Amino acid sequence: MTHPSTDWSRLTHALGPADDIPVLFARLDGGPGDKAVFDEIWGVLHHQGSVYGASFAALPLLTDIATGRAPGNRDDALSLAGFIVGEAGPEERARYEGVIAELLAVCRECLAKLSADDPMEFLYLTQFLLAFEGVPFWGSELVRLLEEFEAECPHCEAYTVVIVGEDVDDCRAELHPADPAELTGTGARLHAMSLAAGQTEAARWLLRLFGGVTCSECETVFDLAESAARA
């Protein structure tokens, strides 16, 4: 599907004027060269985590791929769209409301079909789901916080390095996983989603993320998720 109303010459991406975007997308044909082409697209639309006017304007093109209306890899398109929408403000969300709704439907379908032995893919898709739903913070930060981050103690303001995901054995901080019965809000929802999908490892990671940690300086036990969201 084409989107002739977009004046790409008036938009920019990581390398400058974005009038090359239609040309890049037109090179996607479902063949073996698509990976290299999509790497180029990713590099200009989401360079080192930054998004641009052209990034949002490309959402209809990414949606065409994700829904199968245009050639290209659905998973790549959904991932890039998820990262872009995760940075969207109210104006972009309103402008692209229709395509975001389509992306949400595709994301739900992918989650429903995902193997239970792929916790990281499950959590990436979950982050994208939250992004498409418009959930603040977790729609852009969930996966990063499952890796390594610094949590600020609300008592003494010291920082403690925390790892709660698959590399938890490298974490030197004392973690206190949440009691599932005491989870509320986003934490409760994500944990329930993980269990319903058979993603037991992801569920364990989430209990750590929405649990507590002992401060490396004053030994106060504080809430990790609250600390991350506050920062």
Phi, psi and chi 1 to 4 in degrees:
 res  aa     phi    psi   chi1   chi2   chi3   chi4
   1 MET       -  136.7 -179.4  179.5  -68.2      -
   2 THR   -99.8  159.7   58.5      -      -      -
   3 HIS  -132.4   75.3  -57.7  -84.5      -      -
   4 PRO   -66.5  -14.7   25.4  -35.0      -      -
   5 SER   -74.8  -14.0   60.7      -      -      -
   6 THR   -79.3  122.9  -57.7      -      -      -
   7 ASP   -95.2   89.9 -175.6   -5.0      -      -
   8 TRP   -65.1  -25.0  -65.2   98.7      -      -
   9 SER   -66.6  -18.2   66.3      -      -      -
  10 ARG   -93.8   -0.7  -61.4  174.7   64.4   87.2
  11 LEU  -112.6  160.3  -61.4  171.1      -      -
  12 THR  -128.8  159.0   59.5      -      -      -
  13 HIS  -133.9 -162.0   54.2   46.6      -      -
  14 ALA   -60.6  -27.3      -      -      -      -
  15 LEU  -106.3    4.2  -61.4 -178.0      -      -
  16 GLY   122.2 -140.5      -      -      -      -
  17 PRO   -55.7  141.2  -25.5   34.9      -      -
  18 ALA  -100.2   17.8      -      -      -      -
  19 ASP   -71.0   -3.2   47.9    4.1      -      -
  20 ASP   -88.7   -7.0   59.4  -20.7      -      -
  21 ILE   -61.6  -48.5  -69.5  -63.7      -      -
  22 PRO   -58.9  -34.6  -22.7   34.2      -      -
  23 VAL   -66.6  -43.1  177.2      -      -      -
  24 LEU   -61.5  -48.0  -77.5  171.7      -      -
  25 PHE   -64.7  -33.3  -85.4   89.1      -      -
  26 ALA   -67.6  -20.6      -      -      -      -
  27 ARG   -77.4  -13.8  -73.0  168.1   55.3 -165.7
  28 LEU   -75.8  120.7  -64.9  170.0      -      -
  29 ASP  -131.8   10.0   58.0    9.4      -      -
  30 GLY    83.5    4.2      -      -      -      -
  31 GLY   -95.9 -175.1      -      -      -      -
  32 PRO   -66.4  -19.0   22.2  -32.7      -      -
  33 GLY   -82.0   -4.7      -      -      -      -
  34 ASP   -62.4  -34.9  -84.1    8.9      -      -
  35 LYS   -60.8  -45.6 -176.5 -176.9 -176.1  -54.3
  36 ALA   -64.4  -40.0      -      -      -      -
  37 VAL   -64.2  -44.4  175.5      -      -      -
  38 PHE   -68.5  -30.5 -151.9   86.8      -      -
  39 ASP   -60.5  -38.9  -74.8  -13.7      -      -
  40 GLU   -65.0  -44.5  -70.5 -174.9   56.6      -
  41 ILE   -60.6  -46.8  -67.3  171.9      -      -
  42 TRP   -60.1  -42.6 -164.6  -65.9      -      -
  43 GLY   -63.2  -30.1      -      -      -      -
  44 VAL   -95.0  -23.9  -64.9      -      -      -
  45 LEU   -96.3  -20.4  -64.8 -176.9      -      -
  46 HIS  -144.4   56.7 -166.9 -107.0      -      -
  47 HIS   -74.6  116.5 -179.8   66.3      -      -
  48 GLN    50.3   37.9  -64.1 -178.7  -10.9      -
  49 GLY    85.7   -3.0      -      -      -      -
  50 SER   -87.5  146.4  -63.3      -      -      -
  51 VAL  -121.3  161.5  -65.4      -      -      -
  52 TYR  -138.4  174.4  -47.7   85.2      -      -
  53 GLY   -56.9  -39.3      -      -      -      -
  54 ALA   -68.1  -26.5      -      -      -      -
  55 SER   -62.6  -46.3  -52.7      -      -      -
  56 PHE   -70.5  -37.9  -64.0  109.8      -      -
  57 ALA   -64.2  -24.3      -      -      -      -
  58 ALA   -81.7   -6.6      -      -      -      -
  59 LEU   -57.5  -41.2  -74.5  173.2      -      -
  60 PRO   -61.3  -36.7  -26.2   36.7      -      -
  61 LEU   -67.2  -42.0  -60.1  172.9      -      -
  62 LEU   -65.8  -36.2  -67.1  168.5      -      -
  63 THR   -66.8  -38.1  -57.2      -      -      -
  64 ASP   -58.8  -39.9  -75.3  -12.3      -      -
  65 ILE   -70.5  -46.1  -62.9  171.1      -      -
  66 ALA   -61.9  -32.5      -      -      -      -
  67 THR   -90.8   -5.2   56.8      -      -      -
  68 GLY    88.4    7.0      -      -      -      -
  69 ARG   -78.8  -18.3  -67.0 -167.4  -64.7 -100.2
  70 ALA  -136.0  153.8      -      -      -      -
  71 PRO   -68.8  152.6   23.9  -32.6      -      -
  72 GLY   137.4  170.4      -      -      -      -
  73 ASN   -83.8  120.4 -176.3  -80.2      -      -
  74 ARG   -59.2  -44.4  179.1 -166.5   63.9  177.9
  75 ASP   -64.4  -41.0  -65.6  -18.6      -      -
  76 ASP   -61.8  -45.8  -72.1  -18.7      -      -
  77 ALA   -64.1  -42.7      -      -      -      -
  78 LEU   -64.8  -40.8 -173.8   66.1      -      -
  79 SER   -64.1  -48.7  -65.0      -      -      -
  80 LEU   -62.9  -42.9  179.3   52.5      -      -
  81 ALA   -61.8  -38.6      -      -      -      -
  82 GLY   -62.2  -43.5      -      -      -      -
  83 PHE   -66.9  -38.1  -77.2  118.4      -      -
  84 ILE   -67.4  -48.8  -68.2  170.2      -      -
  85 VAL   -64.5  -29.7  174.0      -      -      -
  86 GLY   -60.7  -20.5      -      -      -      -
  87 GLU  -103.5    4.8  -59.2  -61.1  -34.8      -
  88 ALA   -74.3  142.8      -      -      -      -
  89 GLY   -96.7 -178.5      -      -      -      -
  90 PRO   -56.2  -38.2  -24.8   34.1      -      -
  91 GLU   -65.5  -45.6 -179.3  179.8  -15.8      -
  92 GLU   -67.7  -39.1  -70.0   86.3    9.5      -
  93 ARG   -63.2  -39.8  -66.0 -163.1   66.3   87.4
  94 ALA   -68.6  -40.8      -      -      -      -
  95 ARG   -66.8  -36.3 -177.8 -180.0  -55.9  165.9
  96 TYR  -112.0   29.9  -61.8  103.0      -      -
  97 GLU   -55.4  -42.6  179.9 -179.7   10.2      -
  98 GLY   -64.4  -47.0      -      -      -      -
  99 VAL   -71.9  -32.2  -65.8      -      -      -
 100 ILE   -64.2  -37.8  -68.6  173.5      -      -
 101 ALA   -63.4  -38.9      -      -      -      -
 102 GLU   -65.9  -42.1  -72.9 -169.9  -86.1      -
 103 LEU   -63.5  -38.2  -69.8  163.1      -      -
 104 LEU   -60.1  -42.6  175.9   58.9      -      -
 105 ALA   -64.6  -41.3      -      -      -      -
 106 VAL   -64.7  -41.7  174.1      -      -      -
 107 CYS   -62.2  -42.6 -169.5      -      -      -
 108 ARG   -62.3  -39.6  -74.2  173.5  173.4  159.3
 109 GLU   -64.1  -42.3  178.7 -175.6  -18.8      -
 110 CYS   -64.8  -40.7  -69.3      -      -      -
 111 LEU   -62.7  -40.1  -84.7  166.2      -      -
 112 ALA   -66.0  -27.8      -      -      -      -
 113 LYS   -97.3   -5.0  -65.0  179.8  178.0  178.8
 114 LEU   -72.6  140.1 -173.1   66.8      -      -
 115 SER   -65.1  146.0  167.8      -      -      -
 116 ALA   -74.2   -7.4      -      -      -      -
 117 ASP  -100.5   22.8   61.8   -2.3      -      -
 118 ASP  -129.1   72.1 -163.4  -15.2      -      -
 119 PRO   -62.9  -36.4   22.2  -33.3      -      -
 120 MET   -67.6  -42.9  -81.9  -53.9  -61.8      -
 121 GLU   -63.1  -39.0 -178.0   63.5   16.6      -
 122 PHE   -59.1  -43.7  171.2   79.3      -      -
 123 LEU   -74.9  -32.8  -69.9  162.9      -      -
 124 TYR   -61.8  -48.1  -91.4  111.1      -      -
 125 LEU   -62.8  -35.4  -74.4  170.7      -      -
 126 THR   -65.7  -41.3  -61.7      -      -      -
 127 GLN   -60.8  -44.2  176.1  176.5  -55.3      -
 128 PHE   -63.6  -39.1  -58.3  149.5      -      -
 129 LEU   -56.5  -47.3  179.2   82.4      -      -
 130 LEU   -64.3  -37.3  -61.9  177.0      -      -
 131 ALA   -62.4  -47.3      -      -      -      -
 132 PHE   -65.9  -30.2  -60.7  142.6      -      -
 133 GLU   -77.3  -16.0  -70.5  179.6  -17.5      -
 134 GLY    87.2   22.7      -      -      -      -
 135 VAL   -76.0  118.5  176.5      -      -      -
 136 PRO   -68.4  153.1   24.5  -32.6      -      -
 137 PHE    67.2  -63.1 -175.4   71.5      -      -
 138 TRP   -67.1  -23.5  -61.5  106.9      -      -
 139 GLY   -72.6   -8.6      -      -      -      -
 140 SER  -127.5  -16.4   60.2      -      -      -
 141 GLU  -117.2   -7.0  -58.4  -63.4  -36.1      -
 142 LEU   -53.7  -54.4  175.2   62.2      -      -
 143 VAL   -67.6  -38.5  172.0      -      -      -
 144 ARG   -58.5  -39.7 -178.2 -177.4   68.5   82.4
 145 LEU   -74.8  -13.6  -66.3  174.8      -      -
 146 LEU   -85.0   -5.5  -73.3  161.8      -      -
 147 GLU   -98.4 -110.1  -64.8  169.6   -8.0      -
 148 GLU  -128.3  131.9  178.2 -179.9  -51.9      -
 149 PHE  -151.6  167.0   66.8  101.0      -      -
 150 GLU  -101.7  123.4  -70.1 -174.1  -33.4      -
 151 ALA  -101.9  132.0      -      -      -      -
 152 GLU   -92.2  127.5 -177.5 -179.3   12.1      -
 153 CYS   -70.7  127.4  174.8      -      -      -
 154 PRO   -72.7  -12.6   26.6  -34.5      -      -
 155 HIS   -89.3  -52.7 -179.4   69.3      -      -
 156 CYS  -112.7   -5.2   73.4      -      -      -
 157 GLU    69.8   12.5  -61.1 -177.0  -16.3      -
 158 ALA   -75.5  156.6      -      -      -      -
 159 TYR  -104.9  138.8  -74.4   92.2      -      -
 160 THR  -121.8  127.5  -61.3      -      -      -
 161 VAL   -76.2  127.8  177.1      -      -      -
 162 VAL  -126.7  137.5  176.7      -      -      -
 163 ILE  -130.3  121.3  -55.4  170.5      -      -
 164 VAL  -118.6   -7.2  -59.6      -      -      -
 165 GLY   -94.6 -139.1      -      -      -      -
 166 GLU   -66.6  -20.0   57.8 -173.0  -21.9      -
 167 ASP  -100.2   28.3  -65.1  -36.4      -      -
 168 VAL   -59.5  -26.1   66.6      -      -      -
 169 ASP   -63.1  -19.8  -70.3  -16.2      -      -
 170 ASP   -87.5   -3.5  -64.8  -28.8      -      -
 171 CYS   -80.5  124.8 -178.0      -      -      -
 172 ARG   -91.4  -13.6  -62.9 -177.6  178.5 -179.2
 173 ALA   -78.3  154.2      -      -      -      -
 174 GLU   -86.0  114.3 -176.8 -179.0   -0.7      -
 175 LEU   -95.4  151.4  -59.5  173.3      -      -
 176 HIS  -131.0   88.0  -53.1  -84.9      -      -
 177 PRO   -55.0  146.3  -25.0   35.4      -      -
 178 ALA   -69.9  152.3      -      -      -      -
 179 ASP   -79.6  121.2  180.0  -17.1      -      -
 180 PRO   -53.0  -34.5  -25.8   34.2      -      -
 181 ALA   -69.2  -17.3      -      -      -      -
 182 GLU  -102.5   -0.7  -63.8 -179.5   -0.7      -
 183 LEU   -69.0  146.0  -73.7  172.0      -      -
 184 THR  -136.4  168.9   59.8      -      -      -
 185 GLY    56.4 -136.0      -      -      -      -
 186 THR   -61.7  -39.7  -59.6      -      -      -
 187 GLY   -59.8  -45.8      -      -      -      -
 188 ALA   -63.6  -41.9      -      -      -      -
 189 ARG   -63.6  -47.8  179.8 -168.0  177.7 -168.4
 190 LEU   -66.1  -38.7  -62.1 -174.7      -      -
 191 HIS   -65.6  -42.3 -175.0 -106.7      -      -
 192 ALA   -64.4  -39.7      -      -      -      -
 193 MET   -61.3  -42.9  -76.5  175.7   57.7      -
 194 SER   -61.8  -46.8  -59.9      -      -      -
 195 LEU   -65.2  -40.9  -66.3 -179.7      -      -
 196 ALA   -63.5  -30.3      -      -      -      -
 197 ALA   -89.1    1.4      -      -      -      -
 198 GLY    75.6   15.6      -      -      -      -
 199 GLN   -90.6   71.0  -61.3  -77.0   -8.0      -
 200 THR   -66.4  -35.6   54.7      -      -      -
 201 GLU   -67.7  -43.9 -171.3  168.2    9.2      -
 202 ALA   -60.0  -37.9      -      -      -      -
 203 ALA   -61.7  -39.9      -      -      -      -
 204 ARG   -65.3  -40.9  -74.1 -166.0  -67.1  -90.1
 205 TRP   -61.8  -41.3  -62.0   -7.4      -      -
 206 LEU   -67.4  -35.1  -70.7  165.5      -      -
 207 LEU   -62.6  -35.7  -72.5  178.4      -      -
 208 ARG   -69.3  -44.8  -62.6 -175.6 -164.2  119.1
 209 LEU   -62.5  -39.4  177.4   59.7      -      -
 210 PHE   -96.0   18.2  -73.1   89.5      -      -
 211 GLY  -103.5 -146.8      -      -      -      -
 212 GLY  -124.6  174.2      -      -      -      -
 213 VAL  -145.0  147.7   63.7      -      -      -
 214 THR   -85.9  125.5  -62.2      -      -      -
 215 CYS   -58.4  135.8  174.6      -      -      -
 216 SER   -72.3  -14.0   57.5      -      -      -
 217 GLU  -105.1  -56.9  -66.6  -66.3  -29.8      -
 218 CYS  -103.8   -3.4   70.3      -      -      -
 219 GLU    66.8   17.9  -61.9 -170.7   -9.5      -
 220 THR   -70.7  138.9  -64.0      -      -      -
 221 VAL   -92.3  121.3  176.5      -      -      -
 222 PHE  -130.1  163.4   62.7   93.4      -      -
 223 ASP   -78.4  120.9 -171.9  -71.3      -      -
 224 LEU   -65.5  -49.0  -90.2  176.0      -      -
 225 ALA   -62.6  -41.6      -      -      -      -
 226 GLU   -63.7  -41.2  -74.6 -175.7    7.0      -
 227 SER   -62.8  -44.0  171.6      -      -      -
 228 ALA   -64.7  -44.9      -      -      -      -
 229 ALA   -66.7  -36.9      -      -      -      -
 230 ARG   -66.1  -40.0 -175.6  173.3   59.9 -111.8
 231 ALA   -67.3      -      -      -      -      -
